[in-house]
Amino acid sequence: MKHAFRLSVQTVLPSDYRGDAALREGFSALRRLGFWGVELNMADPSAFDRADVLDFLAEYDLSLSMYASGLTAKTFGLSLSASDEEVRAASVDMARRMIRLISGTGAGLIFGFMKGPGGQDPRRSRERFRRSLGELAPEAFERRVPLLVEATNRYESTLANALDDAYELIADFADRGVEILPDTFHMNIEEADMEDAVTRHLGHFSSFHISDNNRFFPGYGAIDFGAVIGCLKRIGYRGRLGIEGNLKRGFVEDIEHSMRRIERFLSA
């Protein structure tokens, strides 16, 4: 089946990826199911050779869709809104390394967890995050690496919860390749009307995450993905669609289960 969107899934790329039999099985399943790409969490960007990673993905007819920065942020204790200036500066420096790693691949860089945690003063943390964006956006724009600021729920972050919050945070940089990233798991918590929020912000995002209300892959919870995907089609969205979530039974079983539940909605 030809999909209406470039379909990807987020996963971790371990340092020994070429020898990881489970990863190879998972990537083979993605190829069989018609996926276009993967969003990769890579703990330490300096530990990976870009050319070899891309060659490895190409063996499964997969492209690098996004660098998901969450694992890197957790590994090194990073936050782009940190009140500690050394931590904030180190976070900006690491983000620059990520930008350079994926420059020229067509992939974007996601700031979800790396935005900063909850429990901070919202106004000041947003000011610090905007400062970090101001330092990163020029190089990212020059290298054609989109920066995607994910709207994450109030229990995870104080910076950008609803899509309105996320766009307000990045509005000054929207003309330099900075976008928002909607995610159905977070929207299910923060949005009074998910379809209305998505429609109002069409044009502010080129990638969209689908994850069920219990944070498992689509099809394991209660979100109506027929309605969500139908809305995206109706408003003319044709960007990337990324599956993200915790594993319930295992990567292959979960992605197969998810596709059985949603593939009929994905037809072009």
ABEGO torsion letter per residue (X at the ends): XBBABBBBBBBBBBAAAAABAAAAAAAAAAAAAGBABBBBBBABAAABBAAAAAAAAAAAGBBBABBBAAAAAAAAGBBAABABAAAAAAAAAAAAAAAAAABGAGBBBBBBAAAEBBGBBAAAAAAAAAAAAAAAAAAAAAAGBBBBBBBBBAAABAABABAAAAAAAAAAAAAAGBBBBBBAAAAAAABABAAAAAAAABGABABBBBBBAAGBBBGABABBAAAAAAAAAAAGBABBBBBBEBBAAEAAAAAAAAAAAAAAAABX
